[in-house]
Amino acid sequence: MLGQSLCKVFKGSELTCWDKDDLDITKEQDVREKIVALSPDVVINAAAYTDVDGAEEEKEMAFR
């Protein structure tokens, strides 16, 4: 939700927004490739694991 809001706030700027269907941020190599290819001035990572109870049970996934 934060990422969607940021895309709206910066609408009209030179902006690239990816969602979880576009990029799996748990795959470091994929993230590096996309960022290197884009060569941005700024990167804002608004991803979050928001299931607090689930994070306790799935610590590894929440950490990624």
C-alpha positions as CSV (number, residue, x, y, z in Angstrom):
1,M,0.0,0.0,0.0
2,L,2.9,2.4,0.8
3,G,4.4,1.7,-2.6
4,Q,1.2,2.4,-4.4
5,S,0.8,5.7,-2.5
6,L,4.4,6.7,-3.4
7,C,3.7,6.0,-7.1
8,K,0.7,8.4,-6.9
9,V,2.6,11.1,-5.0
10,F,5.5,11.1,-7.5
11,K,3.2,10.8,-10.6
12,G,4.5,12.9,-13.3
13,S,8.1,12.3,-12.3
14,E,10.5,10.0,-14.2
15,L,9.4,7.0,-12.2
16,T,9.5,3.2,-12.3
17,C,7.3,1.3,-9.9
18,W,7.4,-2.5,-9.5
19,D,5.1,-4.6,-7.5
20,K,5.4,-8.2,-6.3
21,D,4.3,-9.5,-9.7
22,D,7.1,-7.6,-11.4
23,L,9.9,-8.4,-9.0
24,D,10.4,-10.9,-6.2
25,I,12.6,-9.0,-3.8
26,T,13.7,-12.2,-2.1
27,K,15.8,-13.0,-5.3
28,E,18.8,-10.8,-4.8
29,Q,20.2,-11.4,-8.3
30,D,17.0,-10.4,-10.0
31,V,16.8,-7.2,-7.9
32,R,20.4,-6.3,-8.8
33,E,19.8,-6.9,-12.5
34,K,16.8,-4.8,-12.7
35,I,18.3,-1.9,-10.7
36,V,21.6,-2.0,-12.7
37,A,19.6,-2.1,-16.0
38,L,17.6,0.9,-14.9
39,S,20.5,2.9,-13.4
40,P,18.3,5.0,-11.1
41,D,19.4,8.0,-9.1
42,V,17.2,6.9,-6.1
43,V,15.7,3.6,-5.0
44,I,12.9,3.5,-2.5
45,N,12.1,0.0,-1.2
46,A,8.6,0.1,0.3
47,A,8.2,-3.6,0.6
48,A,7.1,-5.0,3.9
49,Y,6.1,-8.3,5.5
50,T,3.0,-7.0,7.4
51,D,1.7,-10.2,9.0
52,V,3.1,-9.7,12.5
53,D,1.9,-13.1,13.8
54,G,3.0,-14.8,10.6
55,A,6.5,-13.2,10.9
56,E,6.9,-14.9,14.3
57,E,6.1,-18.3,12.7
58,E,7.9,-17.7,9.4
59,K,11.0,-15.8,10.6
60,E,13.2,-16.7,7.6
61,M,10.6,-15.5,5.1
62,A,9.9,-12.3,7.0
63,F,13.7,-11.6,7.1
64,R,14.0,-12.0,3.4
